[in-house]
Amino acid sequence: QVQLVESGGGLVQPGGSLRLACAASGGPLSDYTRAWYRQAPGKRRELVAALTSGGSTTYATSAKGRFTISRDDAKNTVYLQMNSLNPEDTAVYYCYARRLMASYWGQGTQVTVSS
C-alpha cells in the first residue's frame, strides 16, 4: 500500500519561504502525477501545483511565480518550494499522487503565514 508523508510545514513570517517534501513508500511512483493541494479553514481543497511523470507542470494562479514543484524519483519524493509567502497561503497542504484509477493522499502538513 502506498503511503505519502508530508514534512516541512510550520510557521513563517510574511515574505518568507518554506520547502515542503512528500516522501512516498510502498512502491515506486515515478510514473505517477504528483501534486500539492491545500485547504484553508472554511474553504474547499484546491490544487496548488502538479507535476506529471513527463515533466509537465500546472500551477494555480496564486502560486505562479512564487511556488515551484519538483520531484526526485530516485527518492520517491516530491517537493514544493514556496517563496514570498503571504497570510492567504495559510492552509493545510496535502500531497497527492495519481496514476490511472489509483490515487493517494498524504495526511497533510500545516503552513501558517503570520507575523
N, C-alpha and C positions, 0 to 999 in steps of 0.2 A: 504494500500500500504506500502510495506516495504521500509524503508529508512535507509541508512547506513551513519554515520557521523564519520569521522576520526578526531583525535586530537593527539597532541604530537610532531608534526614536528617542525623544526626550524633549527637554525644554530649551528653547533657543530664543534669543532676542531678535526683534525685527531687523531685517538686513543680514541676518546670519545664515549659516549653511549647515546642512546635515546630509549624511550619506546613509541611506537605508540599504540593508542587504537582506536577501531572501535565499536561504540555503535549502536545497531540496534533498530529500533522502528517499530511498525506496525504489529508485530506478533512474536511469538517465533521462533528462528532459531536453536533450539537445535538439530534438525535432518538435518541440512544443513552442507555441507562442507564450511568451512570458509577459506579465503586465503588472502594473500597480493601480489599485483603486484607492479611493479614500471616502470616508463618511464622516461628516461633521454632525454634531448634535442637532437633531430635528430635520436633517436633510437626507436625501437619498444617496446611496452609494454611487460614486461617479468614477469613470475612467480618468486616470491621470496620464498614464503613458503605457504603450505596448510596444513589444519588440518581437518580430517573427523570427523563426529559425533562419530565414533567409536574410535577415538584417534590416527589414523594413520597419520603420518606426511610425508611431502615431502619438500625438500629444494633444491633451486638452488645451484649449485656447489659453487658459490661465497658466499653463505650465510652459508654454513655448518660450524659448529664450532664457528660461530660468532653471528648468529641470532637464536632466539627461538620464535616459535609461540605457543600461549596458548589461552585458551578460558575459560570464566566464563559464563556458560549458565544461571545461576541464574540472571546475569546482562545483558544477551544477548550481551555480549561484547567479542571481540577477541583482543589479544594483539600481538605486535611484539617487543620483546626486541632485540635491536641492539647494539652490542659491537664491539670494535676495528674498528670503522668506518674509512673509507678512502675516499678520494675525488671521487673515482669511484662509491661510493654509493649515490652520489648526484643525486636526481631524485624526481619526484612526486610519492608518494606512495599511492596506491589505495587499498581500502578494497573491497572484493568480497565475495558473498555468492551464493551458488548454491545447488539446490535440484531438481533432475529430469529435467523438462523443465523450471523451474523457476530460474532466476539468477538476481542478483542485484549488482550494483556498487556504491561505495561512490564517493564523489566529488574530493577526493584526498587531500593530505597534503604534503607540500614541505619539503624535507630534504636536507640541504646543508652542506657539509663537507668541511671546508676550514679554513686555518689559517689566 
